């Protein structure tokens, strides 16, 4: 009996030691989810249904030629694949974009030399936006399998008349075999003053309705809402209408946690400069299910891709230190990218 007891105890100790070592050797798949306002990615053709693209033609104000268009594409292709790669050593699995004119510019973008071998698929719908710009989702087809996609129109007022802003794009699919929902936004501009505040609040309410409808089907649904919200994390459209939380540990399963609020208010990060003031207009907001300890797919951290070479390197002048666009008041800059900075987050999945 004593010998048997010792054997059982030894076996338990060996098994415990083995499991402890295995627990310490957990491995994870890391993926980047990123968003970038690519600022007026237009082709050179005049679309009669587009109220904004006349300037982006060879005869227009910007003298937008095939050469300039290709420089714009290649500059963006220099940025997009390396967002978040400092940690993952790979290109983003998911890329949300806004200010794209049509599907063809997205095809041209993923066909550039730096992106053609990265297996990016495209999800895009033409919106009714009066400027003729849309949102889109690029995804690595080896990592993400889309199952459903829908565009929700956002009706607003423009110059006192009913109009439409950019659609809200919702995509459901499987990232590393885990179900997840992505919402891509480009909310109404700040340029309209007080009326535009109400329009962005309306966009926040639409986001919340979409999120609630997803959660009503499965309260543990994983959701990431991303975009150029044209508001800071603490503004009413996000805090009140979208109902975001700033405390990760206090975020409940059916609530949305905004990691960009801490980055903006505590770390003074920004993605857009206006009259020298930094705004966090571009954000990624995650559902409570993505920060649960036992979640198979888990949010780790968020950040701003603020490499110095994306900024205007001049020490003096009006645009010193600003994100560098391709066109400033009609003058083309071959070293420009966008007037916004990209944002990103990391998702981890434990390998069984």
N, C-alpha and C positions, 0 to 999 in steps of 0.2 A: 504493500500500500504506500509506504513512504517513497519507494522508487517511482511509482506511478504518479504520485503527487508532485514530486520534483520534476518529472518529465513534463507534466501539464503546465506547471508554473514556468518552466524554461521555455516551453513552446509559446506561451502567452507573452513572455518578455521579448522573445525573438520577433514575434509577430508585431508587437507594439513598436519595437525599434525599427522594423522594416517600414511600417506605416508612417512613422515619424520622419524617416529619411525621405520617403516618397512625398510626404506633405511639403517638405522643405524644397523639393525639386520640382515644384509645380511649374509648368510652362504655359505661356500664353501666346495667342495670336494677337498682334496689335495692328489696328487699322486707323487710318486718318479719315475723318469726315471734314470737309472744308467748304467754305463759301467765299465767293469773290464777285464783287461788282466790277465787271470788266469794262465799264464805261463806254457806251456807244460803239459796240462792235457791229458796225454796219458794212455791208458790201458796197460796191461802187454804183449799183443800179438804182434808179429812181423808181420807187414803188408808189403808184398813184394812190394807194390806200393808206399810205404812211404819211403822217403830218409832220415828220421830223427829219426825214432823211435827205431832203433837197440839198442841205449843206454838205452831206457826205456823198457827193458825186463829183466827177471830174470838172463839171462846170459850176459847181456850187461854191459856197463861201470857203470851205475847207480845202478845195481843190483835191478831193479825195480820189486818188489814182490807184491803180492796181498795185503799184509799187508800195505806196503808203499802207494800203490794206494788208499786204503781205508782211510788212514790217510789224504792223500791229499784231497780226496773228502769231508771228514768230516770237515777239516779245512776251506775249501772254503764255506761249508754250514754254518759255524759259522759266516762268514762275510756277505754273500750275502743278507740274509733276513733282516739285520738290517741297511743296507745302507740307510741313510735319515730318519730313524725311530725316531730320536730325535724330529722331528717336526710332522711327520704323524702318529706316533704310529702304523705303519704298514710296511709290507715288500714292496719292489718296485713293481709297477705294470708292469714295463718294465725293463728287464735286457739284455743289449748287452754284449756279451762275445767274446773274441778272444783267439787264441792258444788252441783250442779244436781239438782233433784228429778226432773224428767222432761222429755220433749221439748217439752211445751206451754210451759214457762217459757222455753225457748230460742226458740220461735216468738214469744212475747211480747217477748222481749229484742230480737230482730232487727227487730221491727215498731215499735219506739219511734221517735220523731220523728228522733233523731240517727242512727239506724242503718238505717232502712227503705230508703234509697236506695243502700246500700253493697254490695248484691248478695251478702249472706252466705248460703251454704248451711249445712246442719246435718248432722252425723254423730253419732248417739247410739244407745246401746243401754241398756236397763234392766238394771242389775246386780242381783245377789242380796245386795248389801250390807245389813246389818241396819238401818242408819240410813236406808236408802232414798235415798242420794245417789249420783250418777253422775259420770263424766267425759264430756266431749264435745269435738268439734272443729268450729269455725266456719271457713269458708273463703270467700274472694272467688271467686265462680264465673267471673269474667273472667280470673283469674290461675291458679287451681288446678283441675285436672280429676281428681277421685277415680276410681280404678279398682277398688280392693278395700278392704274394711273388715271387721275382725274384732275381737270382744271376747274376751279371755282371762280366765277366772275365776281369782281368787286365793283359795284356800281357806285359812282360818286357824282359830284357836280363840278363842272368846269366852266368858269365864267358865267355862273348862274344857270347853266343848262345841264340836264342829265347827261352823264358821260360814263366812261369806264376807265379804271386804273388797270394795273397789271393783274392778271389772274393769280390766284393762289394755287400752286401745283402740289398735289398730294400723291405720293408714290408709296405703295406697299410692296414688300418683297422680303427676300431672305439674304441676310448678310452673314457669311460664314455659317450658313444653314440655320441662322436664328431669325425669327420674324421681327420686322421692324418697319416703322412708318417714317417717311421723310416729308416735311412740309417746306416748300421753297417760296419765299416772299420777296416782294419789292413794293413796299407801302408807298402811298402818295407822298410827293415831295413836300418839303417845308416851305417852298416858295410861295404858297398861297395864303400865308398868314393864318389868322384865326380859323377860317373855314377848313384849312388843311389839317388842323389839329383834330377836328371832328371826323374828318375822313380817315385819319390814321386810327382813331379810336374805333371807328367802324371796322377797319381791317383787323384790329385786335379782337373785336367781338366775333368776327367771322372765324378767325383762328381758333378761338376758344370753343365755338360751336363744333368745328371740325374735330378738335381734340376730344371733346365730350362725347361726340358720336362714336369715335373710335373706342374710347374707354367704356362706353355702354355695352359694346360687344364683348370686350375683354378688359377688365379693370387692370390687368397686368401688361397691357400693350406697351411696347417700347416706341417712343415717339421723339423725334428731333425736329424742332421748328427752327429754320435758319433763314437768313436773308438780310437785306438792307431794309431795316425797319424805319429809317428816317427819323428815329427818335432814340434817345438815350435809354439805358435800362431802367432808370427811375421814373420815366415819364408815364403819365396815366394810361396811354394806349397799351403799354406793356405791363405795368404793375397792376392796373385796375381792370382793363378790358381782357387782357390775356391772362391775368392773375398769376404772375410769376412770383417765385420765392427766392430770397437771397441767401438763405441758410440751408446749406446742403443737408445737414444732419436733421433739420426739422421739416424737410420736404416729405409730404405723404405720397402714397402710391398714386393717387389721382391728381397730384399737383405737378407744376412745371418749375424746375430749378433753372435759374439763369446765372451761370458762372461768370458771365461777362460783367455783371453788376459789381462784383468784387474787384475784377481787373480794372474797371473804369474808375470806381470811387475810392478804392484803397491803393491801387498801384498806378493810377493815372494813365492807363493805357488808352489809346484812341485808334480809330480807323479812318477818321476824316477830319480835316482841318477847315474851319471857316473863320475868317478874320482872326487867325491866330489861336482860336479856341479849339481844343480837341474834343471831338464827339465820338461816342461808341455807337455808330449807327448800324454797324454790321455785327450780328450776334448769332449765337447758337444756343438754343434753349432745350433742355432735356426733360423727359418725364421722370417721375419718381421711381418708376420701375427700373430705370437704367442706373440708379445709384444704390439699389438694394445690395446688401452684402452677398446674398446668395444668387444674384442674377448671373445667368450664363453669359450674357453680353453686358458689359459694365462700362460706364463712363469713368474715365480717369481724370483728365484735366483738359482745360481749354487754353487757347492762346491767340495772340495776334502775330501774324507773319510780317514782322516789321524790319526786314533786312534794310540796311542803309542804302543799298543800290536801288531800292524802290523809291527813294526820296530824292528830291532835288538837291544836288550837292553844293549848290551855290551858298556861300557864307552870307551874302547880303542880297537884298532885293525882296520884292513882295512875296515871291514863291519859294524862298529859301526854306528847306526842311519840309516842304509839302510833298505828298505823294505826287509823282510825276506823270501827268497824262500825256497822250500823244499830240493833242492839239490844245493850245492855249490862245484864246482869242484869235483863232484862225491860223496861227503859226504852228507848223508841224515840228515835233521834237522826236527824232528817230530813237531816242533813248527813253521814251515814255512808255508807261504801262497802263495806269489807271489813276483816277483821283481818289481812289479808296485803297485801303490795305486789306488783304485777305484775313480771314479768321479760320480757326480750325479747332478740332478736339480729337482726343484719342479714345477709341473703344477697345476693350480687352476681352478676349474670349479664352477661357481656360481650355487647354488641350486635354482631352480625356486620356 
